[in-house]
Amino acid sequence: MIYVLRLGHRPGRDKRITTHVALVARAFCCDGIFIEGRDESILKSVEKVKKRFGKKGFLVDFTNSPRSLLNELRHRGFTLVHLTMYGISIDNIIEKLKGKNILVIVGSEKVERYYYEVVDYNVSVTNQPHSEVAALAIFLDRLFSGRELYSKFEDAEFLVIPSERGKKVVRIGKEKEGKGTN
Amino acid sequence: MIYVLRLGHRPGRDKRITTHVALVARAFCCDGIFIEGRDESILKSVEKVKKRFGKKGFLVDFTNSPRSLLNELRHRGFTLVHLTMYGISIDNIIEKLKGKNILVIVGSEKVERYYYEVVDYNVSVTNQPHSEVAALAIFLDRLFSGRELYSKFEDAEFLVIPSERGKKVVRIGKEKEGKGTN
């Protein structure tokens, strides 16, 4: 099982970035996300996507004590991986991580020293500053060897058919041609 | 050369997502980004990163006529690639794109039908809704075959040394151990 922990979410300021982190976690086949803090708007956005595109089992949960969560998951055998531009290169560690239960930790602007010390691995996706959304996507893409791009979720209401132009969306037993606009 | 075009930027609402798109473009070795609209706060954030971590030649520019920009780059021989969850799978097209001059187009919530029709390729990074930040990162990672993760920018003031714990940052001729907090 793969879970994501999003540290230091600030409602308002981080709303959209955390929503993107959650949607990447879902689309790239994680089992759920824990968010430090509470923000119903994220839950609402993800629920809407789950309803239309499936994966209803994907967990979105909030926590005020991420340290307890870390301890609990560690005791349940999870490997703790913190994504940070200061860590060791993803390519040096990814093979060791395949097939394990993992908690992937992503921060917002500041991550306390505690997390650097308590995790099993601090892992970098480039040593440049960029985005926790991008870092998570690359990490999961390497972890699942690219297969996650083809995941189909059984309980989806809509299925997108890859198309050269415009939008092609299939609804259970019914085909609908999009107009190229939302 | 690889440029990114970010369509439909709404100052305020999109500020942080567009900043992440721009920082991914820089860190993953693009030559610059064009943003539809105008938002000085993005310029400021990217300039700060360029000053500290290098790649001063990375262009951040604003445009009110993305269609003219598309036409101009097309006439200059660029291949136009639009990232969208409705497009053909990235794995089916990426080999054809290697070594070309490319304009990578990413939208915000709504992208006009025009763009689906005018580009050379509509390309999907999963057919699930997630994030333009993640889609851009995966696209560039596949395009550059993962080598972009190791880019060093000559004009950097600081260099991050991959480290198992905490933060290790080198300044020209001077080594500084971080404390594991920002």
Contacts between the chains, C-beta under 8 A, distances in Angstrom:
chain1	res1	chain2	res2	distance
A	13	B	16	7.6
A	14	B	16	7.8
A	16	B	13	7.6
A	16	B	14	7.8
A	16	B	16	6.4
A	16	B	17	5.5
A	17	B	16	5.5
A	17	B	17	6.8
A	17	B	20	6.9
A	20	B	17	6.9
A	20	B	130	7.0
A	20	B	131	3.8
A	20	B	133	6.0
A	20	B	134	7.0
A	23	B	128	8.0
A	23	B	129	6.3
A	23	B	130	4.3
A	23	B	131	5.9
A	24	B	130	4.9
A	24	B	131	5.5
A	24	B	134	4.7
A	26	B	128	7.4
A	26	B	130	7.4
A	27	B	126	5.2
A	27	B	128	3.8
A	27	B	129	7.1
A	27	B	130	4.1
A	28	B	126	7.4
A	28	B	130	7.5
A	28	B	134	7.9
A	49	B	129	5.6
A	53	B	128	5.8
A	53	B	129	6.5
A	85	B	160	6.0
A	86	B	160	5.8
A	86	B	162	7.5
A	86	B	163	5.7
A	86	B	166	7.1
A	86	B	167	4.3
A	86	B	168	6.8
A	86	B	169	7.8
A	86	B	178	7.1
A	87	B	162	6.5
A	87	B	163	6.9
A	87	B	164	7.6
A	88	B	162	4.9
A	88	B	163	7.1
A	88	B	164	6.0
A	89	B	149	6.9
A	89	B	150	7.7
A	89	B	162	5.6
A	90	B	149	7.2
A	91	B	146	7.3
A	91	B	149	7.2
A	109	B	182	6.8
A	110	B	181	6.5
A	110	B	182	4.6
A	111	B	181	7.5
A	111	B	182	7.7
A	112	B	180	7.8
A	112	B	181	6.1
A	113	B	166	7.1
A	113	B	179	6.3
A	113	B	180	3.3
A	113	B	181	5.0
A	116	B	165	5.5
A	116	B	166	5.4
A	116	B	167	7.7
A	116	B	180	4.4
A	117	B	165	6.1
A	117	B	166	7.8
A	117	B	180	7.0
A	121	B	164	7.8
A	122	B	163	7.2
A	122	B	164	6.4
A	122	B	165	6.5
A	124	B	160	7.8
A	124	B	162	5.8
A	125	B	149	6.6
A	126	B	27	5.2
A	126	B	28	7.4
A	126	B	148	7.4
A	126	B	149	4.9
A	126	B	150	7.8
A	126	B	151	7.3
A	127	B	159	7.8
A	127	B	160	3.9
A	127	B	161	7.8
A	127	B	162	6.1
A	128	B	23	8.0
A	128	B	26	7.4
A	128	B	27	3.8
A	128	B	53	5.8
A	128	B	151	7.5
A	128	B	160	7.7
A	129	B	23	6.3
A	129	B	27	7.1
A	129	B	49	5.5
A	129	B	53	6.5
A	130	B	20	7.0
A	130	B	23	4.3
A	130	B	24	4.9
A	130	B	26	7.5
A	130	B	27	4.1
A	130	B	28	7.5
A	130	B	137	7.8
A	131	B	20	3.8
A	131	B	21	8.0
A	131	B	23	5.9
A	131	B	24	5.5
A	131	B	133	5.1
A	131	B	137	7.4
A	133	B	20	6.0
A	133	B	131	5.2
A	133	B	133	4.1
A	133	B	134	5.3
A	133	B	137	7.8
A	134	B	20	7.0
A	134	B	24	4.7
A	134	B	28	7.9
A	134	B	133	5.3
A	134	B	134	6.0
A	134	B	136	7.4
A	134	B	137	3.6
A	135	B	137	8.0
A	136	B	134	7.4
A	137	B	130	7.7
A	137	B	131	7.4
A	137	B	133	7.8
A	137	B	134	3.6
A	137	B	135	8.0
A	137	B	137	5.4
A	137	B	138	5.7
A	138	B	137	5.7
A	138	B	138	6.9
A	138	B	141	5.8
A	138	B	149	7.9
A	141	B	138	5.8
A	141	B	141	7.2
A	146	B	91	7.2
A	148	B	126	7.4
A	149	B	89	6.9
A	149	B	90	7.2
A	149	B	91	7.2
A	149	B	125	6.6
A	149	B	126	4.9
A	149	B	138	8.0
A	150	B	89	7.7
A	150	B	126	7.8
A	151	B	126	7.3
A	151	B	128	7.5
A	159	B	127	7.8
A	160	B	85	6.0
A	160	B	86	5.8
A	160	B	124	7.8
A	160	B	127	3.9
A	160	B	128	7.7
A	161	B	127	7.8
A	162	B	86	7.5
A	162	B	87	6.5
A	162	B	88	4.8
A	162	B	89	5.6
A	162	B	124	5.8
A	162	B	127	6.1
A	163	B	86	5.7
A	163	B	87	6.9
A	163	B	88	7.0
A	163	B	122	7.2
A	164	B	87	7.6
A	164	B	88	6.0
A	164	B	121	7.8
A	164	B	122	6.4
A	165	B	116	5.5
A	165	B	117	6.1
A	165	B	122	6.5
A	166	B	86	7.0
A	166	B	113	7.1
A	166	B	116	5.4
A	166	B	117	7.9
A	167	B	86	4.3
A	167	B	116	7.7
A	168	B	86	6.8
A	169	B	86	7.9
A	178	B	86	7.2
A	179	B	113	6.3
A	180	B	112	7.7
A	180	B	113	3.2
A	180	B	116	4.4
A	180	B	117	7.0
A	181	B	110	6.6
A	181	B	111	7.6
A	181	B	112	6.2
A	181	B	113	5.0
A	182	B	109	6.8
A	182	B	110	4.7
A	182	B	111	7.8
